[in-house]
Each structure stands twice: as C-alpha cells, then as structure tokens.
C-alpha cells in the first residue's frame, strides 16, 4: 500500500500554485487539487501538473444522482489522475455508478475513495445541524462499510478514525486523512486533528496537509517535516 504526504494546494489560480511549486526542486510532491482551482482552471491544471511529474488527487467530492455521477466520472477518466473521490453520503448505488464511470475501456482507473464525514464536522454539528443522532465514529464506520460494499478503494476520514477503519475493513482498504496539524501549528477550522507522527501510528496511508505547508514561513521545511514524521526512512544496508 502506498504511503505519502499529499499537499492540499488550495490556491485560487494556477499562477499561485506554480509559484508555490517552484520551491520543490528534487521530490515532486503528490498534489491535491480542490474545487476552487479546478473550477477556475479546468482540466488544464491537471494535465499541466502531470506534465511536470506530480501525482494528483482530484478532490471534487462529487455527490449527485447516480446517472450524473457516472457521466461526470467518465469525463474525469480521460485525465491521468491518481486519486478521486465522491461523498459516501450519496449512497451505495451512487458510488457503484461512480466506479463504473471512472473505469476506462482498458479496465484502468485511478483510486476511487469515499468521503465519510468532513474533518470540520464535530459531534455537535452532526446532531444539531444534520440531525444524525449517532456517535461520529459509528457514522464514519458505517459509511466506510458502504464504501467497501460499493467496491471503492478506501475512504477520506480523520486520522482519529483510521486505525479502527483498518481493523474492521482490512489493511488494503486505503485511508486518506486530512485534519493534520503540527503540535505547534494553528488548528483553524479543522476539528478532528492529529500530527503527522500520530497519523502514522494509526496506519493512515496518505495524509493530506494544506495550510501547515502552504502557509508556512518555510513551506519546503514544513513539507520535509511531514515526510520525516509520516514516512518510514528506507533502511540502510549494512555491509558485512
Ligand atoms: O489546510 P488544511 O490542512 O486544513 O487542508 C485540508 C484539506 O483537506 C482541504 O483541502 C480540505 O478540503 C480537505 N478535506 C478535509 N476533510 C475531509 C476531506 C477533505 O479537510 N474530510
């Protein structure tokens, strides 16, 4: 299973993103493109980032009736993205339609994952605004089971939920976890957070980190810190 740091590049324009990416010389980070940038720049931004050698998580969190989702996914399947997602709250039939749509004629497709509950949602909001009167971890697990039933590859969830998800649904079921903050960084609007090192302990496959990197004084150092905390260093060979 892959393990990587995905940088959430929540910029409004391509020019800002390219300025930001200029600081990365050797390793080309895995990039998450969100709704703001995709709606502004369209498929150009995906093709350009692929040309520059980045892997891409296109985070459009699609949620609509199954037929519309399938057709949208067929459009996305023409791009060389690596991960894309739908809202698990759209239901199993919608997720199955998404899987059909994203699978190309040659059988190849990017990883398709389901968003369970946004990491900005807390228990109070779940109950008072969404009228879901269940513990949030139970809701996340139930959605995760639906995602697996629909045949998707994994889920987006809080790192706080990743360990339980792997226990219940297996190590091959991927967890992609936003809501990452360094011990000494601003929390902002996130609620269910962890540090990269804590996320590693939970078995999370990919951490998604935005502002702690993009708004850091030294974004390259912040990215490196995430990698150091989250990814195992390759073992040195000992010569006999
Ligand atoms: O800046 P920050 O690290 O909070 O960015 C987290 C990113 O992950 C944002 O792009 C946000 O849209 C995304 N995300 C999230 N919670 C989810 C799914 C995606 O925060 N459940």
py3Dmol code that shows the C-alpha trace and the ligand (Angstrom):
import py3Dmol

protein = """\
ATOM      1  CA  UNK A   1       0.000   0.000   0.000  1.00  0.00           C
ATOM      2  CA  UNK A   2       1.261   3.477  -0.846  1.00  0.00           C
ATOM      3  CA  UNK A   3       2.272   5.860   1.907  1.00  0.00           C
ATOM      4  CA  UNK A   4       2.771   9.507   1.097  1.00  0.00           C
ATOM      5  CA  UNK A   5       2.196  13.118   2.080  1.00  0.00           C
ATOM      6  CA  UNK A   6      -0.351  14.815  -0.198  1.00  0.00           C
ATOM      7  CA  UNK A   7      -0.094  18.610  -0.276  1.00  0.00           C
ATOM      8  CA  UNK A   8      -3.543  20.250  -0.423  1.00  0.00           C
ATOM      9  CA  UNK A   9      -2.921  23.064  -2.879  1.00  0.00           C
ATOM     10  CA  UNK A  10      -5.982  25.172  -2.122  1.00  0.00           C
ATOM     11  CA  UNK A  11      -4.936  28.087  -4.322  1.00  0.00           C
ATOM     12  CA  UNK A  12      -7.400  30.063  -6.439  1.00  0.00           C
ATOM     13  CA  UNK A  13      -5.240  30.378  -9.543  1.00  0.00           C
ATOM     14  CA  UNK A  14      -2.695  28.312 -11.443  1.00  0.00           C
ATOM     15  CA  UNK A  15      -0.078  31.076 -11.260  1.00  0.00           C
ATOM     16  CA  UNK A  16      -0.122  30.993  -7.435  1.00  0.00           C
ATOM     17  CA  UNK A  17       0.224  27.209  -7.479  1.00  0.00           C
ATOM     18  CA  UNK A  18       3.137  27.269  -9.912  1.00  0.00           C
ATOM     19  CA  UNK A  19       4.924  29.898  -7.774  1.00  0.00           C
ATOM     20  CA  UNK A  20       4.440  27.623  -4.775  1.00  0.00           C
ATOM     21  CA  UNK A  21       5.673  24.523  -6.607  1.00  0.00           C
ATOM     22  CA  UNK A  22       8.833  26.304  -7.759  1.00  0.00           C
ATOM     23  CA  UNK A  23      10.295  25.777  -4.282  1.00  0.00           C
ATOM     24  CA  UNK A  24      10.283  21.989  -4.744  1.00  0.00           C
ATOM     25  CA  UNK A  25      13.402  21.045  -6.612  1.00  0.00           C
ATOM     26  CA  UNK A  26      14.088  17.328  -6.166  1.00  0.00           C
ATOM     27  CA  UNK A  27      10.981  15.488  -4.983  1.00  0.00           C
ATOM     28  CA  UNK A  28       7.762  16.335  -6.851  1.00  0.00           C
ATOM     29  CA  UNK A  29       5.095  16.213  -4.145  1.00  0.00           C
ATOM     30  CA  UNK A  30       1.764  14.423  -4.516  1.00  0.00           C
ATOM     31  CA  UNK A  31      -0.690  17.291  -5.033  1.00  0.00           C
ATOM     32  CA  UNK A  32      -4.341  17.620  -4.077  1.00  0.00           C
ATOM     33  CA  UNK A  33      -6.351  19.865  -6.371  1.00  0.00           C
ATOM     34  CA  UNK A  34      -9.619  21.069  -4.898  1.00  0.00           C
ATOM     35  CA  UNK A  35     -12.771  22.640  -6.169  1.00  0.00           C
ATOM     36  CA  UNK A  36     -11.515  26.239  -6.191  1.00  0.00           C
ATOM     37  CA  UNK A  37      -8.624  25.651  -8.553  1.00  0.00           C
ATOM     38  CA  UNK A  38     -10.365  23.066 -10.711  1.00  0.00           C
ATOM     39  CA  UNK A  39     -13.403  25.282 -11.216  1.00  0.00           C
ATOM     40  CA  UNK A  40     -11.161  28.183 -12.163  1.00  0.00           C
ATOM     41  CA  UNK A  41      -8.678  26.390 -14.403  1.00  0.00           C
ATOM     42  CA  UNK A  42     -10.417  23.164 -15.537  1.00  0.00           C
ATOM     43  CA  UNK A  43      -8.610  20.120 -16.874  1.00  0.00           C
ATOM     44  CA  UNK A  44      -5.636  22.247 -17.974  1.00  0.00           C
ATOM     45  CA  UNK A  45      -4.337  22.316 -14.411  1.00  0.00           C
ATOM     46  CA  UNK A  46      -4.421  18.528 -14.119  1.00  0.00           C
ATOM     47  CA  UNK A  47      -2.674  17.970 -17.442  1.00  0.00           C
ATOM     48  CA  UNK A  48      -0.027  20.584 -16.653  1.00  0.00           C
ATOM     49  CA  UNK A  49       0.757  19.094 -13.232  1.00  0.00           C
ATOM     50  CA  UNK A  50       1.023  15.615 -14.730  1.00  0.00           C
ATOM     51  CA  UNK A  51       3.370  17.001 -17.375  1.00  0.00           C
ATOM     52  CA  UNK A  52       5.513  18.352 -14.527  1.00  0.00           C
ATOM     53  CA  UNK A  53       5.656  14.906 -12.945  1.00  0.00           C
ATOM     54  CA  UNK A  54       3.249  15.218  -9.996  1.00  0.00           C
ATOM     55  CA  UNK A  55       0.756  12.625  -8.830  1.00  0.00           C
ATOM     56  CA  UNK A  56      -2.708  14.126  -8.422  1.00  0.00           C
ATOM     57  CA  UNK A  57      -5.603  13.671  -6.048  1.00  0.00           C
ATOM     58  CA  UNK A  58      -8.502  15.481  -7.716  1.00  0.00           C
ATOM     59  CA  UNK A  59     -10.689  16.253  -4.713  1.00  0.00           C
ATOM     60  CA  UNK A  60     -14.053  17.253  -6.178  1.00  0.00           C
ATOM     61  CA  UNK A  61     -16.117  15.333  -3.571  1.00  0.00           C
ATOM     62  CA  UNK A  62     -18.762  14.509  -6.130  1.00  0.00           C
ATOM     63  CA  UNK A  63     -22.316  13.952  -4.874  1.00  0.00           C
ATOM     64  CA  UNK A  64     -25.352  13.743  -7.186  1.00  0.00           C
ATOM     65  CA  UNK A  65     -27.802  11.219  -8.630  1.00  0.00           C
ATOM     66  CA  UNK A  66     -26.090   8.020  -9.877  1.00  0.00           C
ATOM     67  CA  UNK A  67     -26.513   8.794 -13.590  1.00  0.00           C
ATOM     68  CA  UNK A  68     -24.976  12.266 -13.311  1.00  0.00           C
ATOM     69  CA  UNK A  69     -22.140  10.948 -11.177  1.00  0.00           C
ATOM     70  CA  UNK A  70     -21.383   8.183 -13.683  1.00  0.00           C
ATOM     71  CA  UNK A  71     -21.256  10.636 -16.593  1.00  0.00           C
ATOM     72  CA  UNK A  72     -19.091  13.070 -14.626  1.00  0.00           C
ATOM     73  CA  UNK A  73     -16.691  10.269 -13.750  1.00  0.00           C
ATOM     74  CA  UNK A  74     -16.468   9.255 -17.406  1.00  0.00           C
ATOM     75  CA  UNK A  75     -15.254  12.783 -18.160  1.00  0.00           C
ATOM     76  CA  UNK A  76     -12.696  12.624 -15.316  1.00  0.00           C
ATOM     77  CA  UNK A  77     -11.490   9.208 -16.503  1.00  0.00           C
ATOM     78  CA  UNK A  78      -9.976  10.881 -19.575  1.00  0.00           C
ATOM     79  CA  UNK A  79      -7.415  12.633 -17.361  1.00  0.00           C
ATOM     80  CA  UNK A  80      -4.413  10.909 -15.836  1.00  0.00           C
ATOM     81  CA  UNK A  81      -5.424  11.495 -12.217  1.00  0.00           C
ATOM     82  CA  UNK A  82      -4.218   9.164  -9.461  1.00  0.00           C
ATOM     83  CA  UNK A  83      -6.971   9.537  -6.835  1.00  0.00           C
ATOM     84  CA  UNK A  84     -10.500  10.973  -6.998  1.00  0.00           C
ATOM     85  CA  UNK A  85     -13.434  10.976  -4.595  1.00  0.00           C
ATOM     86  CA  UNK A  86     -17.186  11.015  -4.061  1.00  0.00           C
ATOM     87  CA  UNK A  87     -19.293  11.682  -0.951  1.00  0.00           C
ATOM     88  CA  UNK A  88     -20.221   8.372   0.694  1.00  0.00           C
ATOM     89  CA  UNK A  89     -23.459  10.028   1.846  1.00  0.00           C
ATOM     90  CA  UNK A  90     -24.599   9.769  -1.807  1.00  0.00           C
ATOM     91  CA  UNK A  91     -25.247   6.079  -1.116  1.00  0.00           C
ATOM     92  CA  UNK A  92     -24.042   2.725  -2.431  1.00  0.00           C
ATOM     93  CA  UNK A  93     -25.804   2.971  -5.817  1.00  0.00           C
ATOM     94  CA  UNK A  94     -24.204   6.339  -6.467  1.00  0.00           C
ATOM     95  CA  UNK A  95     -20.753   5.016  -5.536  1.00  0.00           C
ATOM     96  CA  UNK A  96     -21.185   1.966  -7.800  1.00  0.00           C
ATOM     97  CA  UNK A  97     -22.127   4.317 -10.638  1.00  0.00           C
ATOM     98  CA  UNK A  98     -19.006   6.375  -9.916  1.00  0.00           C
ATOM     99  CA  UNK A  99     -16.846   3.264 -10.123  1.00  0.00           C
ATOM    100  CA  UNK A 100     -18.381   2.285 -13.448  1.00  0.00           C
ATOM    101  CA  UNK A 101     -17.868   5.768 -14.838  1.00  0.00           C
ATOM    102  CA  UNK A 102     -14.246   6.157 -13.743  1.00  0.00           C
ATOM    103  CA  UNK A 103     -13.167   2.768 -15.184  1.00  0.00           C
ATOM    104  CA  UNK A 104     -11.738   3.191 -18.667  1.00  0.00           C
ATOM    105  CA  UNK A 105     -12.389   0.743 -21.507  1.00  0.00           C
ATOM    106  CA  UNK A 106      -8.976  -0.855 -20.906  1.00  0.00           C
ATOM    107  CA  UNK A 107     -10.015  -1.553 -17.299  1.00  0.00           C
ATOM    108  CA  UNK A 108      -7.611   1.003 -15.822  1.00  0.00           C
ATOM    109  CA  UNK A 109      -8.724   3.645 -13.360  1.00  0.00           C
ATOM    110  CA  UNK A 110      -7.430   5.898 -10.591  1.00  0.00           C
ATOM    111  CA  UNK A 111      -8.054   5.046  -6.953  1.00  0.00           C
ATOM    112  CA  UNK A 112     -11.624   5.992  -6.064  1.00  0.00           C
ATOM    113  CA  UNK A 113     -12.344   6.836  -2.447  1.00  0.00           C
ATOM    114  CA  UNK A 114     -15.385   7.934  -0.461  1.00  0.00           C
ATOM    115  CA  UNK A 115     -15.579  10.965   1.821  1.00  0.00           C
ATOM    116  CA  UNK A 116     -17.187   9.887   5.098  1.00  0.00           C
ATOM    117  CA  UNK A 117     -17.651  12.906   7.361  1.00  0.00           C
ATOM    118  CA  UNK A 118     -15.670  16.082   6.741  1.00  0.00           C
ATOM    119  CA  UNK A 119     -12.964  16.628   9.318  1.00  0.00           C
ATOM    120  CA  UNK A 120     -14.546  20.020  10.050  1.00  0.00           C
ATOM    121  CA  UNK A 121     -17.689  18.237  11.313  1.00  0.00           C
ATOM    122  CA  UNK A 122     -17.895  17.551  15.027  1.00  0.00           C
ATOM    123  CA  UNK A 123     -20.428  15.662  17.132  1.00  0.00           C
ATOM    124  CA  UNK A 124     -22.478  18.763  17.936  1.00  0.00           C
ATOM    125  CA  UNK A 125     -22.814  19.759  14.284  1.00  0.00           C
ATOM    126  CA  UNK A 126     -23.680  16.183  13.316  1.00  0.00           C
ATOM    127  CA  UNK A 127     -26.544  16.127  15.800  1.00  0.00           C
ATOM    128  CA  UNK A 128     -27.800  19.713  15.776  1.00  0.00           C
ATOM    129  CA  UNK A 129     -27.430  20.608  12.099  1.00  0.00           C
ATOM    130  CA  UNK A 130     -27.518  17.301  10.256  1.00  0.00           C
ATOM    131  CA  UNK A 131     -29.896  15.547  12.692  1.00  0.00           C
ATOM    132  CA  UNK A 132     -27.674  12.444  12.778  1.00  0.00           C
ATOM    133  CA  UNK A 133     -28.011  11.339  16.384  1.00  0.00           C
ATOM    134  CA  UNK A 134     -25.207   8.766  16.470  1.00  0.00           C
ATOM    135  CA  UNK A 135     -21.603   8.924  17.701  1.00  0.00           C
ATOM    136  CA  UNK A 136     -19.496  10.305  14.845  1.00  0.00           C
ATOM    137  CA  UNK A 137     -17.120   7.326  14.844  1.00  0.00           C
ATOM    138  CA  UNK A 138     -20.079   4.967  14.310  1.00  0.00           C
ATOM    139  CA  UNK A 139     -21.324   7.127  11.433  1.00  0.00           C
ATOM    140  CA  UNK A 140     -17.869   7.136   9.823  1.00  0.00           C
ATOM    141  CA  UNK A 141     -17.561   3.355  10.182  1.00  0.00           C
ATOM    142  CA  UNK A 142     -20.993   2.750   8.692  1.00  0.00           C
ATOM    143  CA  UNK A 143     -20.197   4.983   5.715  1.00  0.00           C
ATOM    144  CA  UNK A 144     -16.846   3.214   5.339  1.00  0.00           C
ATOM    145  CA  UNK A 145     -18.605  -0.161   5.166  1.00  0.00           C
ATOM    146  CA  UNK A 146     -20.881   1.214   2.433  1.00  0.00           C
ATOM    147  CA  UNK A 147     -17.830   2.430   0.529  1.00  0.00           C
ATOM    148  CA  UNK A 148     -16.319  -1.043   0.677  1.00  0.00           C
ATOM    149  CA  UNK A 149     -19.619  -2.684  -0.350  1.00  0.00           C
ATOM    150  CA  UNK A 150     -19.706  -0.430  -3.409  1.00  0.00           C
ATOM    151  CA  UNK A 151     -16.244  -1.703  -4.377  1.00  0.00           C
ATOM    152  CA  UNK A 152     -14.297   1.533  -3.861  1.00  0.00           C
ATOM    153  CA  UNK A 153     -10.670   1.536  -2.706  1.00  0.00           C
ATOM    154  CA  UNK A 154     -10.922   3.379   0.584  1.00  0.00           C
ATOM    155  CA  UNK A 155     -12.077   6.490   2.375  1.00  0.00           C
ATOM    156  CA  UNK A 156     -11.205  10.010   3.370  1.00  0.00           C
ATOM    157  CA  UNK A 157     -11.551  10.252   7.137  1.00  0.00           C
ATOM    158  CA  UNK A 158      -9.998  11.855  10.169  1.00  0.00           C
ATOM    159  CA  UNK A 159      -6.732  10.213  11.242  1.00  0.00           C
ATOM    160  CA  UNK A 160      -8.528   9.612  14.541  1.00  0.00           C
ATOM    161  CA  UNK A 161     -10.709   7.064  12.758  1.00  0.00           C
ATOM    162  CA  UNK A 162      -8.078   5.408  10.551  1.00  0.00           C
ATOM    163  CA  UNK A 163      -6.971   2.705  12.982  1.00  0.00           C
ATOM    164  CA  UNK A 164     -10.487   1.429  13.655  1.00  0.00           C
ATOM    165  CA  UNK A 165     -11.273   1.513   9.933  1.00  0.00           C
ATOM    166  CA  UNK A 166      -8.230  -0.635   9.110  1.00  0.00           C
ATOM    167  CA  UNK A 167      -9.099  -3.057  11.917  1.00  0.00           C
ATOM    168  CA  UNK A 168     -12.637  -3.514  10.650  1.00  0.00           C
ATOM    169  CA  UNK A 169     -12.143  -3.298   6.881  1.00  0.00           C
ATOM    170  CA  UNK A 170      -8.592  -4.522   6.406  1.00  0.00           C
ATOM    171  CA  UNK A 171      -5.170  -3.071   5.718  1.00  0.00           C
ATOM    172  CA  UNK A 172      -5.753  -2.982   1.962  1.00  0.00           C
ATOM    173  CA  UNK A 173      -8.669  -0.565   2.415  1.00  0.00           C
ATOM    174  CA  UNK A 174      -6.998   2.806   1.999  1.00  0.00           C
ATOM    175  CA  UNK A 175      -7.341   5.677   4.460  1.00  0.00           C
ATOM    176  CA  UNK A 176      -6.608   9.205   3.275  1.00  0.00           C
ATOM    177  CA  UNK A 177      -6.534  11.550   6.225  1.00  0.00           C
ATOM    178  CA  UNK A 178      -6.788  15.350   6.261  1.00  0.00           C
ATOM    179  CA  UNK A 179      -7.068  17.241   9.551  1.00  0.00           C
ATOM    180  CA  UNK A 180      -3.304  17.179  10.071  1.00  0.00           C
ATOM    181  CA  UNK A 181      -1.586  19.775  12.228  1.00  0.00           C
ATOM    182  CA  UNK A 182       1.899  20.008  13.727  1.00  0.00           C
ATOM    183  CA  UNK A 183       1.912  20.040  17.507  1.00  0.00           C
ATOM    184  CA  UNK A 184       2.810  23.757  17.327  1.00  0.00           C
ATOM    185  CA  UNK A 185       0.586  24.948  14.435  1.00  0.00           C
ATOM    186  CA  UNK A 186      -2.797  26.758  14.154  1.00  0.00           C
ATOM    187  CA  UNK A 187      -5.871  24.471  14.129  1.00  0.00           C
ATOM    188  CA  UNK A 188      -8.027  26.832  12.010  1.00  0.00           C
ATOM    189  CA  UNK A 189     -11.428  25.378  11.032  1.00  0.00           C
ATOM    190  CA  UNK A 190     -10.374  21.734  11.458  1.00  0.00           C
ATOM    191  CA  UNK A 191     -11.754  19.789  14.426  1.00  0.00           C
ATOM    192  CA  UNK A 192     -10.679  16.133  14.464  1.00  0.00           C
ATOM    193  CA  UNK A 193      -6.935  16.584  14.045  1.00  0.00           C
ATOM    194  CA  UNK A 194      -3.644  14.738  14.613  1.00  0.00           C
ATOM    195  CA  UNK A 195       0.051  15.362  13.969  1.00  0.00           C
ATOM    196  CA  UNK A 196       1.770  13.551  11.049  1.00  0.00           C
ATOM    197  CA  UNK A 197       3.574  11.298  13.553  1.00  0.00           C
ATOM    198  CA  UNK A 198       0.318  10.365  15.298  1.00  0.00           C
ATOM    199  CA  UNK A 199      -1.336   9.733  11.920  1.00  0.00           C
ATOM    200  CA  UNK A 200       1.479   7.344  11.055  1.00  0.00           C
ATOM    201  CA  UNK A 201       0.751   5.353  14.219  1.00  0.00           C
ATOM    202  CA  UNK A 202      -2.873   4.901  13.126  1.00  0.00           C
ATOM    203  CA  UNK A 203      -1.820   3.201   9.878  1.00  0.00           C
ATOM    204  CA  UNK A 204      -3.142   6.043   7.677  1.00  0.00           C
ATOM    205  CA  UNK A 205      -1.951   5.534   4.075  1.00  0.00           C
ATOM    206  CA  UNK A 206      -1.894   9.151   2.917  1.00  0.00           C
ATOM    207  CA  UNK A 207      -2.005  12.323   4.976  1.00  0.00           C
ATOM    208  CA  UNK A 208      -3.438  15.422   3.307  1.00  0.00           C
ATOM    209  CA  UNK A 209      -1.778  18.586   4.560  1.00  0.00           C
ATOM    210  CA  UNK A 210      -2.741  22.061   3.382  1.00  0.00           C
ATOM    211  CA  UNK A 211      -2.183  25.234   5.361  1.00  0.00           C
ATOM    212  CA  UNK A 212       0.535  23.871   7.675  1.00  0.00           C
ATOM    213  CA  UNK A 213       2.637  23.602   4.488  1.00  0.00           C
ATOM    214  CA  UNK A 214       1.233  26.187   2.048  1.00  0.00           C
ATOM    215  CA  UNK A 215       1.106  28.975   4.632  1.00  0.00           C
ATOM    216  CA  UNK A 216       4.294  28.094   6.484  1.00  0.00           C
ATOM    217  CA  UNK A 217       7.151  30.599   6.544  1.00  0.00           C
ATOM    218  CA  UNK A 218       9.281  27.857   5.009  1.00  0.00           C
ATOM    219  CA  UNK A 219       6.922  25.535   3.070  1.00  0.00           C
ATOM    220  CA  UNK A 220       9.725  23.243   1.919  1.00  0.00           C
ATOM    221  CA  UNK A 221      10.866  22.649   5.510  1.00  0.00           C
ATOM    222  CA  UNK A 222       7.252  22.065   6.598  1.00  0.00           C
ATOM    223  CA  UNK A 223       6.772  19.516   3.785  1.00  0.00           C
ATOM    224  CA  UNK A 224      10.005  17.791   4.751  1.00  0.00           C
ATOM    225  CA  UNK A 225       8.906  17.718   8.388  1.00  0.00           C
ATOM    226  CA  UNK A 226       5.653  15.998   7.382  1.00  0.00           C
ATOM    227  CA  UNK A 227       7.570  13.411   5.342  1.00  0.00           C
ATOM    228  CA  UNK A 228      10.054  12.817   8.165  1.00  0.00           C
ATOM    229  CA  UNK A 229       7.282  12.311  10.718  1.00  0.00           C
ATOM    230  CA  UNK A 230       4.984  10.231   8.485  1.00  0.00           C
ATOM    231  CA  UNK A 231       7.074   8.145   6.105  1.00  0.00           C
ATOM    232  CA  UNK A 232       9.474   5.396   7.191  1.00  0.00           C
ATOM    233  CA  UNK A 233      13.023   6.100   6.188  1.00  0.00           C
ATOM    234  CA  UNK A 234      14.448   3.467   3.830  1.00  0.00           C
ATOM    235  CA  UNK A 235      16.537   1.041   5.884  1.00  0.00           C
ATOM    236  CA  UNK A 236      20.279   1.403   5.337  1.00  0.00           C
ATOM    237  CA  UNK A 237      22.004  -1.738   4.046  1.00  0.00           C
ATOM    238  CA  UNK A 238      24.667  -2.999   6.354  1.00  0.00           C
ATOM    239  CA  UNK A 239      27.715  -4.394   4.581  1.00  0.00           C
ATOM    240  CA  UNK A 240      29.241  -7.496   6.118  1.00  0.00           C
TER     241      UNK A 240
END
"""
ligand_1 = """\
21
LIG
O -5.409 23.379 5.189
P -5.828 22.017 5.681
O -4.665 21.138 6.089
O -6.920 22.082 6.727
O -6.466 21.333 4.376
C -7.118 20.098 4.416
C -7.609 19.774 3.044
O -8.289 18.524 3.089
C -8.592 20.778 2.442
O -8.326 20.870 1.055
C -9.963 20.147 2.682
O -10.883 20.468 1.657
C -9.624 18.657 2.614
N -10.532 17.762 3.326
C -10.786 17.850 4.682
N -11.633 16.971 5.290
C -12.212 15.993 4.580
C -11.952 15.881 3.202
C -11.088 16.777 2.610
O -10.231 18.716 5.337
N -12.980 15.094 5.178
"""
view = py3Dmol.view(width=600, height=400)
view.addModel(protein, "pdb")
view.setStyle({"model": 0}, {"cartoon": {"style": "trace"}})
view.addModel(ligand_1, "xyz")
view.setStyle({"model": 1}, {"stick": {}})
view.zoomTo()
view.show()
